[in-house]
Amino acid sequence: MKTQFETTTDLQSLPLPPGIPILGNLLQLEATRLHLILEDWSRRYGDFYRLKVAARTALVVSDWRAVSEILRARPETFRRFSSIETVFGDMGISGVLSAEGEQWYRQRKLTMRAFDPGHLRNYFPSLVKITERLRQRWLRAAEQGESIDILADLMCYSLDVTAGLAFGSEINTIDGKDAALQKSLDMIFPAINRRLNTPFPYWRYFKLPSDHALDNNLRTLRDKVDTFIVQTRVRMNADSSLFDQPRNLIEAFVAVRDQPDSEFTDEDVYGNVFTTLLVGADSTANVFAWISYFLCEDYDVQAAVQAEAAAVLEDQTVLQDFGRISSLRYIEAVAQEAMRLKPSGPVVFLEAKCDTMVGHVSVAQGTPILALMRLGGLDSQNFPDPQRFDPKRWDGTSNHAEMGASAKRIVMPFGAGPRLCPGRYLALLQIKMLASMLGRNFIMERVDQVSIEERFKFTMEPVNLKVKLTKR
Ligand code: HEM
């Protein structure tokens, strides 16, 4: 692979954090703090260092140029960790997130058709309804002076939005009506993270109680998704115009799947509906929870969000007009800044598919590579006073405006290259709906001032963030 680094070195010459014989660094890699440990070592050992995990040596890279290069050199030169394909495959999920090579091209084509921005516009009325449902829930909490576990509420909101879009059917976890679906999904990411951190796929040979619980949850979800696929097909066969103008993801998937000589199967539809549900809800909820955290830390920023919401929504309590979403520019800047400091995916797990270079480091085929996504955005050479939360960096009005374009190349909250997140428009749409609803109707404050920890579970979330809302 062509790179912009001049000198070259090999993996074995890189610094290695001290570990223990045989297991190397394995026992130091605490699963829920993985990103913090790797970032800390990066500050100590540099932008390129290695890790030993039992017999394997991995490269850890935090230099944003090298990270960007490897993300863009997929799927030919790099892939996701092969264990991701194994773990998802063993769970019976073959969707775009875990697929590789030719399979990935097929799945990505299917996904991109389904994620056509036109479907988002068609789906907007449902998004308005779900946002109004959350406003009602928050109104009740505000009137009763209740504190809110904001991440839990946002998971419900985001799940209702994503499931509504994925299934084409109303799901209501905000009011607790589809709690079983939420409970089943809740345990999937921690289970994936646990399995990815297990050096050997023991579950193929024997199962622990947690593996049986996972199997049960996967069966529940499979039944649910299969039922939706059957119902969708019945609906589409009764109204063939839906094949040309699908209204949601599942109809779009089925429309492509059911074309004559289609290269897709029902398994592909299942895998991608499931994947959407899994990754879509979690990341968006985490990002908005971190936005809430920053709004509580800085009342000037919260006031600016309220002012923008009032100007754009006028007398509406929830934005009703899809065309006005793009006017919420300050809120978009708040989201970008929150994702710079608190990326939902702080580590991307990759692997070299051939002998190649990562920056100036030569790596052999099969070398695991952990790409750290946050440190470029925390470097004072790229962002003055980098720990400060300052949305003006992104809104084109401050002295940092000249950074604009390059800032977006350094901070990659949605990844980069051919595997860039296909859900990013939906994610930003939800964030704008939520932030404008919050700003128009409520003042948010923290219930306590305990420091908020970051927890890694494949995505990264705030722990125990409790807030109180007051009606404006
Ligand atoms: C703020 C919210 C979100 C963030 C921060 C986020 C971030 C990411 C990141 C970092 C990746 C990996 C990209 C790469 O490997 O280069 C990714 C992939 C993906 N995301 Fe998102 N995402 C968000 C919301 C969503 C939503 C709402 C959906 C769907 C409804 C979604 C669906 C996917 C899928 C299917 C992939 C895999 C793409 C592939 O491998 O080709 N994401 N996302």
Residues whose N, C-alpha, C, O or C-beta is under 5 A from the ligand:
A	BS01	HEM	L71 V96 L97 T276 V279 G280 S283 T284 V287 S344 G345 M412 P413 F414 G415 A416 P418 R419 L420 C421 P422 G423 R424 L426 A427
